[in-house]
Amino acid sequence: MVKTVKEQIEDTKKMLKDTKEKINSLDFDAHWYRRVFHAFAASFLVYYLPPDVDWIKLLKLWVPPAIVIFAIILEVLRLKGVVSSDHFFGLRMYEKNRIGSYVFFAVGVLILLWAFPQPIAVPCILCACIADPLMGEIRHRFSEKHVYILGFLVCFFFFMIFWYNAGWFLMILASIIGAYGAVVGETKKFWWLDDDFMIQILPAVLLLILWFIGSYLGWILPTDVIIPGVMPNWP
C-alpha cells in the first residue's frame, strides 16, 4: 500500500523524534560517565598508602609513567585514525580531533605525584576529581557566578584539610591561593590545553611558590596527612 504524503511526513517526524531521543540518551549517559570517571580518579591517591620499601618505591617510580605513556600512545593512534574514536565512549565533540581530556588529566596527576609535596598534590588532585565535575553540574544548572562561588568554597575546603597542620596564617593563605588557582584553572578555557590539566597544575605551581617563600621565612609548613602503611613482619 502506497503511503500518502501526509503519512510519509508523519513517519519522518516520528523517525526524527526517535533519533533525537536516542542522541539525548547517549549524551546523558556520556555526561554521567565523565562525572563518574572524574570522581573515581580520586582512587589514584592510594599511591601514598603502600609501605615505603625498596621494591614498592620502584613500582611507584615506573608504574604511573607507564600508564601515562600507554594513554598517550593510545591517543596518538586514535588521532591518526588507527584506532576509531567510537571506542572512546564519553569523548566530547571537540575532542575528536584534539588530545582527549583524560590524557591531560593523567599527565597532571603524574606531575603532581612525582614533583610536588603531598600537601600540594593531594588537594589539587581532589579539586580535579571532585570539584571539577561539581562545578560542571553547577554550570549546567545555575549561572557562572554560582560556579565561581561554590567552586571556590569546595576547593578551599580541600586545601584547608591538607594544610591544617601548618601555621594558621599559612593554612588560610594557602587555601585561598589554591582555591583561586583551581577555579581559574577550571573556568579559563583553552583549545590546546584542557582544564583537567589546568585545575591541577595552576594551583600547584602557585602553592609551590608559597611553599618556598614560607620555607625561606621559617614558617611552619604542613606535613603529610596520608601516611604510608607498615610492611608486615611475616614469620
N, C-alpha and C positions, 0 to 999 in steps of 0.2 A: 504494500500500500504506500503510495507516494504521500509524503507529508506536505501540508500546506506551508506557505511562507511563515505564517504566524507560529505554527508548531515548531518549525526549524529555529525560529528566533528564540522561542521559549526553551528549546533544548540547549541552544547555545548559551543562554543566560544561566541555565542550571549547571552546565559544564564549567562555566567561568566561576560560578559561586563555589562549586565543589573544589575547583583548583585553588581558589583563594583560601578556602578553609584549610586545605592541606598545607599550603605555604605558611599560613599563620600558625598552624600546629607545629610545623618544623621550626619556625622562628622561635616559638615559645619554648620548645624542647632545647634548642641550642642556647637560648638565653639562660635557662636554668642550669644547663650543662656547664657553661662558662662560670657561673656563680659557684657551683659546687666544686669545680676544678680549682678555683681560687682558694676556697676555704680548705680544701683537702691538702693544699700545698703547705699548710702550716705544719704538717707532719714531718717536713724536712728538718725541723728543729731537733729531731732525735739524733741529729749529727753530734749534739753536745752531750748526749747521755752515756754512750759506751765508755768503759774504763779506759784510762789514759795509759795504755800499754803499747809496746812497740808495733806489734802486728796490726793493732787497731789504728794506730797512727798512720800506717801505710795505707790501710783501707780508706781512711779519711782523706789521705793525700791524693789517691788515684781514682777512687770510685766517683766522686762528684764531677771532676772534669771529664771522665769517660762518658758519663750520662749526658753532659752538655755537648760534647763533641759528637756523640751519636745523634742528638737532636739537631745539631747544625747540619750534619751530613744528610739527614732525612729531609731537612728543609731545603737544602740545595737541590736534592733530587726532585722534590716537589715543584720548585720554581722552574727547573729545567724541563718539567713535563715527564720525567722518567717515572715518577710516582704521581698518580692522579690526586688532585685536591679533594676529590669525592671521598677519599679515605680519611680525611681530616675533618671529622664532624665538629662543628662549633666555630669554624673559621668565619670571620666577618667578610663582607663582600670586598672591602678594600684590602684585605689580606691575601686575596687570590694572587695578586702579582707583587706582593711585598712580603718581607720576612714576617712570619707569624708571631703573635704576641707571646706565645708560650716559649719561644726561643729567647726573646728579650727577658722574660720572667726568669728563666733558668740561668741565664748569664748574670743577671742581677743578684740572684741568690748565691751563685758560686763566688762572685766577687766579695759579697758580704761575709760569707763563711770563711773565706781564705784571708781577707785583707783587713778586716775590721774587728775591733774588740766586741766581745759578746753583748755588752750593754748597748752598743750601737746597732749591731747586726740583727739581733732578735726583734726589737720593736719595729725596725724598718721592714723586716720580712712580714711581720704580723700586719703592718699597715697595708702591704700589698695583698695579703691573703684575706684579711677581714674587712679593713676599712675601704679598700678599693671597690669590692662588689657592693658594699653597703652604700657607698657614695653613688655608685651607678644606679642602684634602686631608688635612692632619694632623688636623683636627677630625673629618673623616669617618671616618678610620681608627683614630685613637687617642683620647686624652682631652683635655679642655680644658686641663689642666696642660701637656701637650706643646705645645699651641698657643702658650701664653704664652712658654715657654722657647725653643723653636725659632724662633718668630716674632721674638722679641726679638733672637736671635743673628743672624738673616739681616738684619734691619733695621740692627742695629748695624754689620754689615759694610759695608752700602751707605753709611752716614754716614761711616764711617772713611775710605773711598775718596775721598770728595769733600771731606773736611776734613783730609786728610793733610798739606797744606802750611800748616796753621795751627800755632800753638804746640801742643806735645804735650798740655798740660793741657786746652786748649780743644778739641782733637780728641777726647779721651776724654769730656769733659763733654758736648760736642755729640752724640756718638754715643749716649751713654746717654739723654740727653733726647729726641733724635729717635726712637730705637728705642722708648722708653717711650710717647711720644706716638702713634707708629704702631700699636703693639699695642693701646693703649686705644681708638684710633680705629676699629680693625677689630673689636674684641670688644664694644664698647659699642653696643648696638643701639637705634635709634630708628625708629619707624614713618615719621616725616615727614622724616628726614634719613639718607641712605644711608651705609653705611660706606665706599663707594667715594669719597665726598667727605671723610669724617672722617679716613681713614687718610692723606690727603694734607695737609689743611689744619691739623689739630691739631698735628702735629709741626712744620709750617712756622711757625705762629704762635709756638710755644714757642721755636724756634730764632731767629726774628727778634728776639724779646725778648733772647735771649742775645747776638745779633749787636750790638744797640745797646749792651748793657751792656759787651761786650768792646771795642767801638769807643770808648766813653767812658773805659774804664780803660786804653786803649792796648795791648790785647792784639794779637797777630799774627792777623789774620783770614785765612781761606782765600781763595785766588784761583780764578778759573775753571779748570776742568780740561778742558772741551770748548772748544777754540779754533776760531773761525771760519776757513774756508779763505780763500785769497787769490784775488782775481779775476785770471784770466789776461790777459796783455798781448797782445791779438790784433794781428797785423801790419797 
